[in-house]
Amino acid sequence: MRRQVVSVAVASALLLGACGGGGGGASSGVRASDRAPLQLGELTVGGQARTYRLFAPSTLPPTKLVPLVMVLHGGGNSADSVAQTTQFDRFAATDEFIVVYPEGLGGYWNGGFCCGGSEADDVGYLAALIDRLAGVYKIDRSRVYAVGVSNGGIMAYRFACDRADLVAAVASVAGAMIVDDCHPARPVSILEVHGTADSSVPYNGGRVQPRAARARADVPPTAAVVQKWVDTDRCQASPRITTEGPVSTSAWSQCTANTTVTLITVQGGSHTWFAPGLGPANGAIDATVVITGFLGRLA
């Protein structure tokens, strides 16, 4: 995937199509090449109907395996809102990958004690969604990536802990890992982008907003989350540290199975998806550019 700078303007309207419902398997009777690029789909997991937004560029090479990027919205938000904010559709069209935006029940993900009180089987939902899309499109199962913001980042970490066999990398913005028992089946590459002034998921750890949690309400420091993955991926060397303005990057590259772990710290950054026009660190970093570059280097 190539890197490209974009704004957060709303993408031009695309044709809408519908994926069939049913269980965890792929819908039948319609070839990938016959589908509209932008689709709204539904599948049933654990007796619950789950929805998603999918963008599969019409320009994808018909015989080439391509990556799948799952983008998980923040708490209280939606698939449409995170698609509009992050603009991953634009990158998918130029960088040749498929992007899907799953929808959390009631706008929240069951990533642990946070957030919104959801107890849905979201791990099962995401696993079933990957299987469905891989049954329709030529997806490279070794290049399935989970991207999330806030509660979506929390969910992406949980999915990597529980189903590392299905996901090769996690890119989290303003997220945290709140799973007590995380033993992934294989190494997973990690990118965390976090602001030091984040009051919702504090950079230095501590209590999340009371309305967001159900059982307990303390998140670990961001550095501790990253160190957990440095240890899990058995990274051997000290990180390479670079600083540009308010943005500091610590990158570990000598890790098991060619995985990498990266922490990007935004001084003064708040609880937001970093992009031009968003937050007090306006323009200091574009998370979508950084994430697509990170994922592209893993290929």
Buried (B, 14 or more C-beta within 10 A) or exposed (E): BEBBEBEBEEBEEBEEBEBEEEEBEBBEEBEBEEBBBBBBBBBBBEEEEBBBBBBBBEEBEEEEEBBBBBBBBBBBBBBEBBBBBBBBBBBBBBBBBBBBBBBBBEBBBBBBBBBBBBEBBBBBBBBBBBBBBBBBBBBBBEBBBBBBBBBBBBBBBBBBBBBBEBBBBBBBBBBBBBBEEBEBEBBBBBBBBBBBBBEBBBBEBEEBBEEBBEEEBBBBBBBEBBBBBBEBBEBEEEBEEEEEEBBBBBBBBBBEEEBBBBBBBBBEBBBBBBBBEBBEBEEBBBBBBBBBBBBBEBE
